[in-house]
Amino acid sequence: MRHGEYGYDAPYALVTFGSLAVLSGLGAAISWWRMPSQAAPITLYFVLFLVNTTSFFYTTRRGKFLEWDRILDRTHMRGDEMVLDMGCGRGAVLTAVARRLMTGRVTGVDIWSTTDQSGNAMHAALRNTALEGVGDRVHIETADMRALPFPDATFDLVVSSLAIHNIRSNADRKRAIGEGFRVLKPGGRMVIADIRATAIYADALRTLGASNVERHRLGWRFWWGNPIAATTLLTASKSQV
Ligand SMILES: C[S@@+](CC[C@H](N)C(=O)[O-])C[C@H]1O[C@@H](n2cnc3c(N)ncnc32)[C@H](O)[C@@H]1O
């Protein structure tokens, strides 16, 4: 049961999918009324845009929360970890991590882009941590994940959800991955869910010396409209020295 309000990821993409569904739906209705013999193609577009809109809406409002609960369950946290969430936004993953902590703490960093998440702001994230009853275990900072303001080897676990792809260039995405790996303690783990460039993140981690680097595509609950826009889970460890 969630008590916070977590907004919509990539709200402009959702509005675009929804608008195309409405327009093609209107076009299909008019076609079936005026030229039924030619209505099939526009009806197909309507169905595609409707499915994309529904999938995107489901993922951003419910699916990603369910998937992250499963992902975090599989990390078997002890409850005493120091955790970093890179690009925490309004706190969907941050609060899920915090619920699994006892003596540990989770830090969220973000630059608060409202293009990437609706209503994105530090006060919205703080409000959600209070509403979920985990405010005592959470610290939130404004920081760019390409230059994290933390010493080396600070965290036991670094997580990131749907955030790194928002950085424009692959060089800067690799910089963010490098920063996440730098602040990880030896023996620590990285767990990243993202779209598009996860193979590049995996290569960057291997180059940095990460072990157990694995990637796999997550299921329909984490699709952003269709299977082509599925989320991939990337996990890696930092070897003990
Ligand atoms: C789609 S939202 C996802 C937020 C959150 N992880 C979640 O799953 O609800 C992407 C987030 O990444 C943040 N972000 C984008 N570029 C960033 C950067 N360079 N450093 C830190 N955060 C960044 C955005 O501000 C936004 O909050």
The ligand as an SDF file (V2000), in Angstrom:
LIG
                    3D

 27 29  0  0  0  0  0  0  0  0999 V2000
   11.9110    9.0300  -15.1570 C   0  0  0  0  0  0  0  0  0  0  0  0
   12.4590    9.8080  -13.6830 S   0  0  0  0  0  0  0  0  0  0  0  0
   12.5980    8.4160  -12.5850 C   0  0  0  0  0  0  0  0  0  0  0  0
   12.6190    8.8380  -11.1420 C   0  0  0  0  0  0  0  0  0  0  0  0
   12.6520    7.6830  -10.1260 C   0  0  0  0  0  0  0  0  0  0  0  0
   13.9130    6.9610  -10.2170 N   0  0  0  0  0  0  0  0  0  0  0  0
   11.4920    6.7580  -10.3180 C   0  0  0  0  0  0  0  0  0  0  0  0
   11.7020    5.6110  -10.7610 O   0  0  0  0  0  0  0  0  0  0  0  0
   10.3720    7.1640  -10.0450 O   0  0  0  0  0  0  0  0  0  0  0  0
   14.1740   10.1560  -14.0540 C   0  0  0  0  0  0  0  0  0  0  0  0
   14.8620   10.9840  -12.9730 C   0  0  0  0  0  0  0  0  0  0  0  0
   16.2410   11.1490  -13.2770 O   0  0  0  0  0  0  0  0  0  0  0  0
   16.6090   12.4630  -12.8940 C   0  0  0  0  0  0  0  0  0  0  0  0
   17.8530   12.8360  -13.5830 N   0  0  0  0  0  0  0  0  0  0  0  0
   18.0360   13.0220  -14.9100 C   0  0  0  0  0  0  0  0  0  0  0  0
   19.3190   13.3580  -15.1590 N   0  0  0  0  0  0  0  0  0  0  0  0
   19.9580   13.3700  -13.9500 C   0  0  0  0  0  0  0  0  0  0  0  0
   21.2940   13.6490  -13.5410 C   0  0  0  0  0  0  0  0  0  0  0  0
   22.2270   13.9690  -14.4300 N   0  0  0  0  0  0  0  0  0  0  0  0
   21.5970   13.5750  -12.2280 N   0  0  0  0  0  0  0  0  0  0  0  0
   20.6550   13.2500  -11.3090 C   0  0  0  0  0  0  0  0  0  0  0  0
   19.3540   12.9750  -11.6380 N   0  0  0  0  0  0  0  0  0  0  0  0
   19.0170   13.0410  -12.9480 C   0  0  0  0  0  0  0  0  0  0  0  0
   15.3970   13.2930  -13.2800 C   0  0  0  0  0  0  0  0  0  0  0  0
   15.3850   14.5730  -12.6880 O   0  0  0  0  0  0  0  0  0  0  0  0
   14.2740   12.3860  -12.8200 C   0  0  0  0  0  0  0  0  0  0  0  0
   13.9450   12.6090  -11.4760 O   0  0  0  0  0  0  0  0  0  0  0  0
  1  2  1  0
  2  3  1  0
  2 10  1  0
  3  4  1  0
  4  5  1  0
  5  6  1  0
  5  7  1  0
  7  8  2  0
  7  9  1  0
 10 11  1  0
 11 12  1  0
 11 26  1  0
 12 13  1  0
 13 14  1  0
 13 24  1  0
 14 15  1  0
 14 23  1  0
 15 16  2  0
 16 17  1  0
 17 18  1  0
 17 23  2  0
 18 19  1  0
 18 20  2  0
 20 21  1  0
 21 22  2  0
 22 23  1  0
 24 25  1  0
 24 26  1  0
 26 27  1  0
M  CHG  2   2   1   9  -1
M  END
$$$$
